[in-house]
Amino acid sequence: MLRNTIGALCIATLQAACGGDDTPSPSSIQQSFLRAEAERVRAAAGLPGVAVLTAGANHVDVAISGVRRVGAAAPLLTADPLQAGSQTKAVTAMLLARLVEQGRLRWDSTLAELLPAWRDEMQPALRDVTVTQLLRHRGGFKRDPDEADAAAVLPRATGDLVADRTLLLRHLLRQVPEATPGTYAYSNVGYMLAGLVAEIAGGAPFETLVQREVFRPLGVQATFGFPEDAEPVTVAGHERRDGAWRRADYPAVDRYHMAHIEAAAGGMTIAMPEYAKLLREHLRGLQGASTFLRQETWQLIHAGDGGDYGFGWSIAEVRGKGRVSAHAGSWGSYYMFALLVPEQDRAVAVACNCYGDEAVEQLDRLARQLALDEPR
């Protein structure tokens, strides 16, 4: 299951705090400060590795502490990729926004329009679900595919990624909605469908479209999968077992389903300096300085529209900081949390090659300190 600190949790965190161009050169003073903070948090929670970034219009600073793998001496490096989980959702929204601006898609396009061959077999309540509703978690879908779905679909899987995703989503569209479409219910299934919508509108696999429409224009280097998929394996994710951090060691088939079948919901793997490029583009867009998307599109992405979730971001108004966007994600062995504070020209992200309650607590507190000026 894709684990996230999202929705109400992100908003509660923010409200409690109420009291593609050239990357700028880092500030040595800021980097030294961040390195000390990363080391402090890592040591306090005994975490394997911690990465921290802060960014604004004129700076990107990244600091790292710890090791790539428990039991090995190799240090975690700034350039090491980390699995980003649901931070991918913001990228999926950026992709769909590009397709809308290119006239290949509409925000109010419905599933019945986009999938006419499936119209008669999909649940009637799902036919009028729109692209906007998918991105705002208002499509009515359950959170994740479950074991019954796997049992129904896996015997017919072919190993072709696009075909297998299509097979699963067609199966899921036949199911009665878990929530009434139009009401908020966080759903990775909804984002998987958003990825399928992109494939239909863009005429290519989701991963190809993201590289073409998002990563390449912004000069971002990122992939889909887990760091453990690389040969030789350098970075490893960890989970807490028997009172100690241990390598997660998910089987390759599980990593395939988590990070590839559900790519649009949480499959991105990215190093922190590259992730900073994405965050800075959001800041630039909200400040009217981006040519990647129109400013009204950036505003739409970061608008709660009467709720607390935009397109891939939880949204809150924070006294003294203005509108703040936040999101976190994890597949269970890595963790990443990001905050955008446009009125302060500030983006912050923290990450760990591990996942557990204490890691989340410590990293979230550090992110709030850096983004929202909370006391330590």
Protein Blocks (a to p, Z undefined) as FASTA:
>chain_A
ZZddehjlmmmmmmmmmmmccdddddfklmmmmmmmmmmmmmmnopabdcdddddfkbcc
dddedjfbghiabdcdfklccdekjmlmmmmmmmmmmmmmnopacfklcfklmmmmlmmm
pcfklmmpcfklmmnopnopafbdcfklmmmmmmmpgoiaklmmmmmmmmmmmpccfbdg
hiacddfklmmmmmmmmmmmnopafklmmmmmmmmmnopacdeddfklpccdfbdcddde
ehiacdfkiafklmmmmmmmmmmnomcccdfklmmmmmmmmmmmmnopafkbcfklmmmm
mpgghpabdehiacdddehklpaddddddehiaccdddddfknopacdddddbddfklmm
mmmmmmmmmmnopaZZ
